[in-house]
Amino acid sequence: MFFKKKMVLPHRSSVAQSVDPHQAYTDLLMLDNHVCPVPLDLSTHKADKSLVIFIGGAMDDIYRPLYNGVFVPYRLRYANNQDTAYTTHASIDLAIAAIKYWHDAGQKICMVGHSWGGKSVLKIARRLEQKTSVKIDLLITLDPVSRRILGACKQTKPTIVNEWVNVFIDYKKASMEYSNVVARLGGPWGSCTHADTNIMLSYDEFGIEITHAMAARMFEEVEQYVTAAL
């Protein structure tokens, strides 16, 4: 079962109260900790803080590695300093609407995409590049994948993006763990030629493998970039 398109705005009921944990988050945009119906009406929101928007991949429809592992704890840590939003790779139009609103309010913007969400943040940036004057201060891709798009790792950085940081799994060393298999089938980008920074991960200092599903562990490598940019 899927949500109809919805959006979340700050300072209302909690996600736990307003979101069925058994439903997928496709076609859903969350701002801070609650959901509002679409079409979006952001006119009552101040947008007086920088925006960090997290875009989950296909796994987030069920397992939610980005939502549970990154978005929720990040929101709790920085609620007083930043606005946070979350959606999945299927809800590009909702993400674009929120980004435009925060940009028009003069706020800085960061996008973080995991897996297919990594593909989506680049797609969002390119659509904004073509039709708006929006600027993205920081774009982060966490082990991005797509359907074997030829030359995905060589695509150029959108001109509206100030800095692009790419984190990727070394699939030459990665095991056949389930999420790694899914990523291999999806088509991992690996190191991206035109990213400003590429960070390759394989095993941590304790010898524990870092897999495609471990969005939280990947985000640990780049969280400092977000706080510095915003």
N, C-alpha and C positions, 0 to 999 in steps of 0.2 A: 504494500500500500504506500502511496506517495502523497506528500503534501501538495495542495494547491499552492500557487506562488504566494509566499508570505515574506514579511520582513520584520526584524526585531529592532526596537528602539530602546534607549536607556531608561532606567528608573521606573520600570513597571514590574510585573510578576516575573519570577525566575523561570529559566528555561525548564527546570525540573517540573514546574507546575504547568507550563504551557505547551510542552513538547512531549508527545508520546514516544518513549524510548524505543519502541518497536517499529517506528516508522522511519523511512529513509529521509535524508535531508536534501534530496534533490528538489530544485525549484523553491528554495528557502533562502532568505537572507536574514541573518541575525545581526543586530547591532547591540553590542554589549550583552544584555541578558534577557531579552524578550522579543516576541514576534508580533508584527503588525501585518494586516492584509495588504495585498497588492491590488490595484495600482498604488505605488508608493506615494505617500504624502509626508515629506520631510520638513514641511514648513514650520512645524512647531519645535523642531530640534535646533539647538543653538549651533552645533558644529563648531564649537569653540576650542577644540583640541585636535591635534594631529590624528590621522586615521591610519590604522593598520588593518588591512583586510586579508583574511586567510581563505584560500581557495583549496578545498579538499579534492582528492581524486576519486576514482571509482570505488576504492576500498572504503571511503568515508560514508558511502551510502549504507554500509552495514557495520563495519568494524570501527570506523571513526578514529583512525590514528592521528589525524590532524586536529579534529575537533576536541577529542578528549585529552590527547597528549600535548597539544600546543596551544590551541585557542583558549580553552577554559583556564588553564593555569596562567597564561600570559595576561588574559583579561583581569584576573584577580590581582596579579602583581602590579599592573599599571593602570588600574581603573581611575586613579586620581590625576593621571598625567596624559592619557591618550584615550581616544575612542577606538573601539575594536569592532570588527565585523567578520562574519563567517558565512560562506556559502560553498557549494560544490561546483565542479567543472561544468555542470549543465545549466547554471544560472548566470551566464555571462551578462545578460541585459540588466539584471538586478544589481550586479556588482558595478557595472558602468554607471548606473543611475546614482548610486551612493558616492562613487568616486567624483563624479561631476559636482554633486552637491557640496562635498567637503572642499573641493578645489575652488568653487565659486565663493566659498566662505573664507578663502585665503589660507587654508590649512595645508600642511605637508601630508604626503601620502606614501605609504609603503604597501606593496603587495607581496604576499608569501603564498606560493603554490607548491603542493606536493603531488607527485606522480602525474596523473592527467591534469591535475590542477596547475602543475608547472607549465604544461602546454597552454592552459587557459589564460594564465596571467600574461603570457606573451601575446596571445590573441587579443585580449582586452587592451593591452598597450597599443597594438597595431590599429585597432579600431578607433581608439581615442586619438591616435596620431593622425589619422585621416580626416577626422571630423571636428576636432576640438582643439583648444589651446591648453588642455590639461597637461601638467607636468607630474611625473612620478619620481619622487626623490630616491626611492630604493625599490628594486625588484629582486626577490629571492626565489630561486627554484630549488626544490628539494627532490633530488633524484627524478627529474622530469621524464615522462614517457609519452609516446604517442603511437599511433598505428603505423609504425615503420615508415614515417614520413622521410623521404629521401633527403639527406643533408640537413636534418633537423638540428644537429649539433653545430652546424656552420651558419645558421641564420644570424642575421645582423641584429645588433641591439637597437630597439626602437629609439628614434631621435628624442622622444619625450622622456626617456628614462635616464636619470642622472647616473645611477650605479646599478650594475647587475652582478649579483653574487650567486654562483651555482654550486650546489653540493651534490655529489653523485657517488654511487656505490661502484666499487671496482668489480665488475662482473667477471673479470678474468680469474679472480680469487673467490668470488662469492659461491656459497653452497647452493644446493637445490632446495633450500627452504621454500615453503609455499609462496610467500610474498615475492621472493626473488624470481621464482618461476613465472608468476603473474607479470612481473615487470619485464622479464625477458620476452614473454609473448607480446606484451604491449609495445615494446621497442624502446629501451632506455637510450637517452641521449648521450650519457657520459659527459666528458669534458666538452664544454661549449666554446668554440673558437672566439667568439666576440663578447663573452662575459668578461667583466673586469676582474673577477676573481673566481677561480675554480678550486674547490676543496674536495679531494678524493678520500673516501672512507672505506675501510675494510674490516679491521678488528680494532677494538679499543685497547687501552694499556693493560687490561686484565686478560686479554686474549679472547674476549667475547665478540662474536661476530655482530656487526652492524648490518641489519637487513633493510630491505626496501620499506617494510612496514614501520620501521623505527623512526617516524617523523620527529618525535620529541628529541631523540638523540642527535639527529641531523641538525635540528634547530639550535641545539646547544652551541654548535659551531658558529652560528651566525647571529645569535641574539644581540651580541654587542654591536653589530652593524646597524641593527634597527634602532637601538637606544641612542647611538651616536648620530644617526641621520635625522632623528626626529626630536 
